[in-house]
Every structure is written in structure tokens, then in C-alpha cells.
Amino acid sequence: MKQFASILVLVFAFTLSTQAQKKRNEKRPELSIEQQTNLAIKQMTLTLDLSEKQQNQITPIMTAQAASKKNAMEKRREMRKNKTKPTADEIYEMKSKFLDNQIAFKNSMKEILNEEQFEKFQKIAKRKMKKGKDMKQKAMMKKRKMIKDEKGH
């Protein structure tokens, strides 16, 4: 009877974990570049108290950044679909291009925002970077654990 109960608990736990994974894999609708830009501008306006002029100056910059991110994401999806990995030179080129874009974006924002707004903008950017790094570390730890579990069984 105890064995039956423990087997039942294991089956139940396994079913719950697979259901949770299925929910995570569901695709949500993608926003257009214009929608992403509008939402980002509105969020920045609330956070940094942007003027109408500043909003108009930032809009093309944000549109270009959203388009660039979308293109990079499409390339990564295509590579995953084809099960190909980038070479060291391709990785270097992608990271270098990303960093160049970040530098240009930061310089543009510095020209548009006043000192107080720019300081606040930098604090927010640092928090987002830290959050992104933390999320990557958690994902890597989870992936390592899954590989370790697979090897163990």
C-alpha cells in the first residue's frame, strides 16, 4: 500500500511538472515594432517625465532599437531551427554590433535628456542589466541541473 501511494505521488508530481512546462512553451502574440516603441516611450515618459519634444526625439531611436532587436531575434530563431551554432567570429561580430548600438543609444539619450533625467535613466538601465544577468544565471543553473538529472537517470 505504501508503494502504491509513493508511486501515485510520483506520477502526480511528474504530471504537474510537465503541465507547467507546457504552459511556459505557449507562444504569446508578438507586438509590432510600432507597438513596442509606443509602450517604451510611454513608460519612459512616466518614469523620466519627458516633454513632448523629448518624446518626438526619442521615438526614432527607440524604433530603430526595436527593429534591431527583432532582426537579431529572428536570426537566432532561424539558427536554432536549423540547429546551427555561430562561429567565434560571428559571435564576436554580433556582440560588437550590440555594444556599438548600446553606446550610440546611450550617447543619443545623453543629448536628449537633461542631467537629472539621464541619471535616472542610467540607474534604470543598470537595474535592467543586473536583472538580465540574474535571469541568465538562473536559466544556466536550471539547464545544468536538468542535464545532470538526465545523466543520473
N, C-alpha and C positions, 0 to 999 in steps of 0.2 A: 504494500500500500504506500509506503514511504517513497519507493522508487517511482511509482506511478505519479505521485504528487510532484516529485522533483522533475520528472520528465515533462509533466504538464506545465510547470513553472518555466522551464527552459523553452518550450515551444511558444508559450505566451510571450516571453521576453524577446525571442527571435522575431516573432510576428510584429511586435511593436517597433523594433528597430528597423525592420525592412519597410514598414509603413512610413516611418519618419524619413527614411532616405528617399522614398518615392515622392513625398511631398516636397522635399528640397529640390528635386530634379525637375519639378514642373516649371515650365518657362512662363515668365510673366511678359506682358506686352512691352515692346521696346518703344521708348519715346523718340520722337523725331529730334533732329538737331535743334530745330527752332524751339521745340517744347523744352528741351534740356536747357537751352540758353535762357529762355524766358524765366524758367524756375530759378536758375542760378542767379540771374540778375535781381529777381525779386528777393531772394534770400540775402544777397549782398546788400540790397537797399535797406532791408530791415536791420541787418547786423551793423552795417557801416554808415547808415543814414546818408545814402548817396543822393546827390542832386540830380535833376533831370538831365543836365548836361553831362554829368559823370556817367549816368546810365547809358546815354547815347554813345559815349566814347568807349565804354566797356563792351557793349553789345557785339561789335565785330570781332573783338579779341576773343570773347567767350565762344562765339560761333565757330571761329577757326580752331579753337582748342577742342571743342566738342567734336568737330569733324575729324580732327587728327586722332582723337581717342577712338572714335568709331572705326576709322580705317585700320588702326593698329589692332583693334579687337577682331575685326574681320580677317585680317592676315593670320592672327593666332588661331582663330577658329578653323580656317582653311588648313593650316598646318596640322592641327590636331586631327581634323577629318582625314587628311592624307597620311597621318601617322608619321610625319617627318619632323625632325628636330633641326633648329637653326644651327649653323656653323658658328664657331667662335667669332669670326669676322662679322657675321650677321648680327649676333648678339651685341657685339661692340658697337656696330653701326646704329642699332635700334636704341641702345642705352644712351649713346652720344646724342642722337637726334632728340630723344626725350629730354635730356638735360639741357640741350640748347633751347628747346621750346620753353622749358621751365624758366630759364634765365631771361629769355625775351619777354615772357609773360610777366615776370616779377618787375622787370625794368619798365614795362608799359604801365603796370599798376602804380609804380612809384611816381610816374609822371602825372597820372590822372588823379590819384588820391592826395589828400593833404596829409601832413605828418601824423596826426592823431589816427586818421583812418588807416594809414599804411601800417602803423604799429599794430593796430588791432587785426588787420588783415594778416600780418606775419604770424601773430600768435595763433590765429585760427589755422593757418597753413601748417604750422608746426604740430598742432594737435592732430590734424588730419594725417600728417605723415606718420606720427607715432602710432596712431590707431591702425593705419595700414600695415605698418611693420608688425604690430602685435597680432593682427589678424593673419598675416603670412606665417608668423612663427607658430600660431595655433594650428593652422592648416598643415604645416610641415610635421608638427608633432603628431597630429592625428593620422597623417599618411604613414609615418614611420611605425606608429602603433599598429595600424592595420596590416602593414607588411610583416611586422614581427609576429602578429597573431596568425597570419596565413602560413608563415614558415613553421610556427609552433604546432599547427594542427595538421 
